Amino acid sequence: MKAHLADLLNQAIQSLIQAGTLPPDAQAEIHIENTRDKAHGDLASNLAMTLAKAARSNPRQLAEKICAALPASDQVVKTEIAGPGFINFFINPDAIYTVVGDILSQGKAFGRAEPNSG
């Protein structure tokens, strides 16, 4: 799920670069972590805070622009902005359980960098 969210955030960054909101050389390491309180969503990113200086923007306002630029995803129910600019993701419960099929089909290889090892 984190990889999917990172991909969505990368697409949003590219959209904002094309729109001129972010400079063409804007680079950000995307960090996605579990939220401490599930009332704030399932996962969160501090991307807006890491890009705010390059964008010459308030992190919270930039988070709003990032959320608006996120491509639609069946796996994300909604996003919310918290605090100084955290982007909280609420994941579709059905999407969370799709990993069970992956675990069953990959067996002991699930989660390994090289599925054929071990």
KANORBEL-V469618 format. One record per helix or strand of 3 or more residues. SS is the DSSP state (hx for helix, st for strand). FROM is the first residue (numbers start at 0). TO is the last residue. If there is no record, write none. Layout:
ss = <SS SS>
from = <FROM FROM>
to = <TO TO>
//
This chain:
ss = <hx st hx st hx hx st st hx hx>
from = <1 31 37 42 46 58 75 85 92 98>
to = <18 33 39 44 54 68 81 90 95 108>
//
